[in-house]
Amino acid sequence: MSTAPEIAALLPDPAQLRAHLRALAVLDSTIGDDQQFCTYSFDAAWGPGEEAALMENGSGDDFSVLFTPAGVLIRGFDHESEMSPYGTDDEQVWPGVIDEVPAALRPVLDEPAFRDEGIDVPRVTVCIWRETGDTAWRTGSAIGFPDGSEDPDGSGYLFHLLTDRSPETVRAHFEDYYERPVPLDAVRHVLAGHPLNPAIVGALNPGVL
């Protein structure tokens, strides 16, 4: 079973995670021909002292990784998960998912961007966090995951490129999404944090001007 605690154990430290998410956004925006179809983005000016990495697949699933002075909060939503607020009788967040989020990071969940009209709770099925100065990622400690699913909270599906950060896996994802070959060396270049240059841009998207 893939759940938030298992995923949290596979995440890198916040600085490495930030660099990887920025690289995913660069790859997506470079490989793609139309920005509206990109799934990964990075906002370096989300708020005062805050940055946000976002993923939205256009099918109702999304996640956000908010980097704040107080720490990092990862919020994910799998619309097909039994743990979705829309799947509960009282339209509440699944018990235990956000109950232990530290007070300093709690305001992130209250942002309008992560709430839907007509429902007064965050759009969330999985939540992971790490306060500044902490040495590990944390999740709710008393979540009763529903039976019958290998990925009950959607964490394995949503965060697969955050737990397996290899160039090969990242390339396979974008090749599948854009349905065309993507050169591995160019993916390695971007994931390593090197700046884009005309040769890399042309390799990632031969049709770009």
N, C-alpha and C positions, 0 to 999 in steps of 0.2 A: 504494500500500500504506500502511495506517495502522499504525504501530508505536510503541512507547514513545518513541523519540527524537523522532518527529514530534509526538507529543502533548505531550511535555515543552516543546517550543519554543512551544507555544500557551498554556501555563499562565500565570496572572498571578503576582505576587509572593505570598509566604505570607499576608500580612495581607489582601490582596484575596481570595485563595482561601478563607481562613477565613470572611470575611464572606459570601461567596457560598454556601458550604456551609451556614452557619447559616440563611441566607435560604431555601435549598431545603428544609431541615428544617422551618422555620416554615410555608412554603407547603404542604408535604405534610401536616403535622399539622392545618392549618386547613381545607384543602380536603377531606380525607378524613373520612369519618363514623366509621371504626373504626381505631383506632391500630395494630391488629395488621396491617393491610394497607398501612401506610405503608412506603415503601421507603427514604426518607432520614431520618436522625436525627442528632442532635448531642449529645454527652455532654461537658459542660464540666468534669466531675470524673472523667475516665477514670482518672487516677492523680495522684500528687503532681506538680503543675506541668504536667500533661498534659491535652489535650483530644482528642476523637476525633470525626470525622465518618464516618458509616457509611452504606453503601447495601447493601441486600439485596433482590433482586427476587422472591424466593420460588420461583425456577426454577433455583436452583443457582449463580447468579452474584452476586458481592458485591465490594465494595471498602471499604477503610478509609483514612482520611487522619489520621495521628497527628501532632499538634502537640506537640512536646516542647522542653525547654530546649536540647537538642542540635541541633534542627532539625525538619524535617518529612519523614515517610516515607509514600509512597503505595503501597499494595499492592492489586492487583486480581486477581480470579480469574474467568476465563471457563470454565465447566465443559465447554463444547464445543470449547475450543481444543486443538489438537494438542500444545500446549506445557504442558498440565496434567500435574502429577505422576502423575495417574491414567492418563494416556495413554502414559507411558514404561514401558519394560520393567522398570526397576529402581525405579519409583515415587520418582524424585528430581526436584527442581526443574530445569527446563530449563537447560542450561549457559549461563552468562553473565548470567542474569536477576538474581541477587542476589549474585553473586560479589564485586562491587566495592562493596557497601553499606558505608559507613564503620562502624568499630567502635562509635562512639558511638550509632549508630542501629540497629545489629544486634539489640539486645535486643527491639526492637519486633516483629521477625519471630518471636521465640521465644514470644510470648504465646499461651497456650492458646486464646484466642478465635480465633486465625488458624490453628489446626491441627485436623485431624479425627482422631477416634479411629481407631487402627489404621494410621496413616501418620505417620512421624516426620519430616516436613518441612513447611514452611509451605504453606498453601493459596494458591498464587500462580502467575500466568502473566505478570504485568507488574509491574514495580517502578520507581518514580521517587522521587528524594529530593533534598533541599536542606539542607545543613548551615547552622546559624546563622552568619551572616556571609558566606555564599557569595552570588554574584550570579546564579547560574543553576541550573536544575534539571538533575539528572544521571540517567543510566541506565547499564546495563551497556554497555561499549564493544565487546564481542566476542560479541554474541548472533547465532547463526546461525538466522535466522527460517526456518521451513519454507515451501516453495513452495506455490502453489496456493490461497492465501487472501489477500483484500484486508485482512484484519484478523486476522493470525495469533495475536497475543497477547491479543486482545479489548479492547485499549486504546481503539480508536475507538468501540466499542459502549459500553463501561463508562463512559467519561469524556466522552461527548458533551455533557453539560450543564456540564462544566468548561471545555471548549475553546470552545464557542459559548454564551456566557453572556447572550445577548440576551433581553430580556423576551419577544419573539415566540417564540423557540425554547423557552424555559421554559414559556410558556403552552401551546404545542402539545403538549409532553410530558405535562403534567398533564391537558389535555383528552383526550388519547388514553388515558391511564391510567384516569381516572375516568369517561370517556365522558359528559361533560357540559361545557357552556360554562364558561370561566373568564375573567373580565374582565381585559383587558390592563392597565388603569390600576391595579388592585389588585395585580397581579403586579409592575408597575413600583415601586409603593409599597414593597413588601416587599424587593425586590432592592436598592432604594436605601438600605436599612437603617433606614427609618422604623419606629417602633413600631406595633404593631397597635392599632386602635381599633374600636369597634363597627361602624362603617360598612364598614371594610375586611373585617372578619370576616364580616359579613353578605353582602358582595359575593362573597367567596370561597366561602362555604358558606351559601346561603340557608336551609338547614334547621337551622342551629345555633340553640340556645336562647340 
